[in-house]
């Protein structure tokens, strides 16, 4: 059965093919968040890492435009409440294009991206 890559696995795959992404760091606790902020800077985005929350927006699993440690701590606290929470991705917020890539097996065409 096919499985969905989590955000950390997805970033590793993109990196393998030299596709540029915003700087990101996995945080499993509040101390990790504060450490990641020092590397990332503001503004930043926090995204839940959870196999139970694949579609993050449906689970309120993304916080954008975070501009302070206090906002980051509050967002992290909320993300921890999401079912299956494994951590949060602390990511530099950048402007540009966002791509969502998925796949399915079409009855007529077979596997498709």
C-alpha positions in Angstrom: 0.0 0.0 0.0 1.4 3.4 -0.9 2.2 5.8 2.0 2.5 9.5 2.3 5.9 11.2 3.0 5.9 13.5 6.0 7.2 17.0 5.6 10.7 16.1 6.9 10.9 13.1 4.4 9.6 15.4 1.6 12.3 18.0 2.3 15.0 15.3 2.3 13.8 14.0 -1.1 13.7 17.5 -2.6 17.3 18.1 -1.3 18.5 14.9 -2.8 17.4 16.3 -6.2 18.9 19.7 -5.4 15.6 21.5 -5.4 15.9 24.6 -3.2 13.6 24.9 -0.2 13.4 27.4 2.7 15.7 26.6 5.6 14.0 24.3 8.1 14.6 22.5 11.3 12.6 19.8 13.1 11.7 20.7 16.7 10.4 18.0 19.1 10.2 20.3 22.2 10.1 24.0 23.0 13.9 24.2 23.5 14.3 22.8 20.0 12.0 25.6 18.7 14.1 28.3 20.4 17.3 26.8 19.0 15.8 26.6 15.5 14.7 30.2 15.6 18.4 31.3 16.1 19.2 29.6 12.8 16.0 30.5 10.9 15.3 34.0 12.1 11.9 35.8 11.6 9.4 35.7 10.1 9.0 32.0 10.2 6.4 29.2 9.8 5.6 26.3 12.1 4.2 23.1 10.5 3.0 20.1 12.4 4.8 16.8 11.8 2.3 14.0 12.2 1.4 11.0 10.1 -2.2 11.5 11.3 -2.3 15.1 9.9 -1.2 14.8 6.3 -3.3 17.8 5.2 -2.0 20.3 7.7 -4.5 23.1 7.1 -7.4 20.7 7.8 -5.9 20.1 11.3 -4.9 23.7 11.9 -1.3 22.5 11.7 0.4 25.5 10.1 1.2 28.9 11.6 2.6 31.6 9.4 4.1 35.1 9.8 5.5 34.3 13.3 7.5 37.3 14.4 8.6 36.6 18.0 9.6 33.8 20.3 6.4 34.2 22.3 4.3 33.7 19.1 6.4 30.6 18.2 6.0 29.1 21.7 2.2 29.6 21.5 2.0 28.1 18.1 4.2 25.1 19.1 1.9 24.6 22.2 -1.1 24.4 19.9 0.6 22.1 17.4 1.4 19.6 20.3 -2.4 19.1 20.7 -2.8 17.7 17.2 -3.4 13.9 17.1 -0.2 12.0 16.3 2.1 15.0 17.0 5.7 14.0 16.4 7.2 17.4 16.2 7.0 20.7 14.4 9.0 22.0 11.4 10.4 25.4 12.1 10.8 27.0 8.6 12.0 30.3 7.3 9.0 32.1 5.7 9.8 33.2 2.2 7.8 34.5 -0.7 7.5 32.7 -4.0 5.7 29.7 -5.4 4.5 26.8 -3.4 4.1 23.4 -5.0 1.9 20.6 -3.9 2.7 17.3 -5.6 0.7 14.2 -5.3 0.0 11.0 -7.1 -2.8 8.5 -7.8 -3.5 5.5 -9.8 -6.0 6.5 -12.5 -8.1 3.7 -13.9 -7.5 4.7 -17.5 -3.9 6.0 -17.4 -2.4 4.1 -14.5 0.1 5.7 -12.0 0.1 9.5 -12.4 1.8 12.4 -10.7 
